[in-house]
Amino acid sequence: MCLSPVRIKLKIAQITVWDAEPTGSVGSQNMKFRPGAVYLFHCVEYARLFDDIARGTVVYDSNDADKIREASPPVVKRTIQYI
């Protein structure tokens, strides 16, 4: 089945980031992802489409920081104050 460009959700991607060197405790992390920020992912492996969403895997190594970079910080939401 061929997917038409209209059906593909181009702005949604799911990227799984694996740590190349496991640390001693579960839940510790070398990089903090901030909600709302835009990231650039390089060297994405196993890229595929599943349910019209692009999915892939990146192996993160702290010595190779260029694989994942924050392109722009999160957008600060401002509330409108009515007078």
C-alpha positions as CSV (number, residue, x, y, z in Angstrom):
1,M,0.0,0.0,0.0
2,C,1.4,3.4,-1.0
3,L,0.9,6.3,1.3
4,S,-0.2,9.5,-0.3
5,P,1.5,12.7,0.9
6,V,-1.9,13.9,2.2
7,R,-2.2,11.0,4.7
8,I,1.3,11.3,6.1
9,K,1.6,13.4,9.3
10,L,4.8,15.2,8.4
11,K,5.1,17.2,11.6
12,I,4.9,14.2,14.0
13,A,7.9,11.9,14.6
14,Q,8.7,9.4,17.3
15,I,12.4,9.1,18.0
16,T,13.7,6.6,20.7
17,V,17.1,7.7,22.2
18,W,19.3,4.9,23.5
19,D,22.2,5.6,25.8
20,A,25.4,4.0,24.4
21,E,26.9,3.6,27.9
22,P,24.4,2.3,30.5
23,T,24.6,4.0,33.8
24,G,24.3,2.3,37.2
25,S,20.8,3.4,38.1
26,V,17.6,3.2,36.2
27,G,16.1,6.6,35.3
28,S,19.3,8.6,35.3
29,Q,20.0,10.5,32.1
30,N,22.8,12.3,30.4
31,M,20.6,14.7,28.4
32,K,17.5,16.5,29.5
33,F,14.7,16.9,26.8
34,R,12.5,20.0,27.4
35,P,8.9,19.9,26.3
36,G,8.2,22.3,23.4
37,A,11.8,22.5,22.2
38,V,12.8,21.6,18.7
39,Y,15.7,19.1,18.3
40,L,17.8,18.0,15.4
41,F,18.5,14.3,15.2
42,H,21.5,13.0,13.1
43,C,22.4,9.4,12.4
44,V,18.8,8.1,12.8
45,E,18.7,4.3,12.5
46,Y,15.8,2.0,11.7
47,A,13.7,4.8,10.2
48,R,10.3,3.7,9.2
49,L,6.6,4.7,8.9
50,F,4.1,3.1,11.3
51,D,0.5,4.4,11.4
52,D,1.6,7.3,9.1
53,I,4.0,8.5,11.8
54,A,7.8,8.5,11.1
55,R,9.7,6.5,13.8
56,G,13.4,5.9,14.3
57,T,16.1,5.2,16.8
58,V,19.2,7.2,17.8
59,V,22.1,5.8,19.9
60,Y,23.3,8.6,22.1
61,D,26.9,8.8,23.2
62,S,28.0,11.6,25.5
63,N,31.3,11.9,23.5
64,D,29.4,12.5,20.3
65,A,27.1,15.4,21.2
66,D,26.4,16.4,17.6
67,K,23.9,13.5,17.1
68,I,21.2,15.3,19.1
69,R,21.1,19.1,19.2
70,E,18.5,21.5,20.5
71,A,17.6,23.8,17.5
72,S,15.3,26.2,19.4
73,P,14.2,26.5,23.0
74,P,10.7,25.9,24.1
75,V,8.2,28.6,23.2
76,V,7.1,30.6,26.3
77,K,3.4,30.7,26.5
78,R,2.0,34.1,27.4
79,T,-1.5,34.8,28.7
80,I,-3.5,37.7,27.5
81,Q,-4.6,40.0,30.3
82,Y,-7.8,41.9,29.7
83,I,-8.2,45.3,31.2
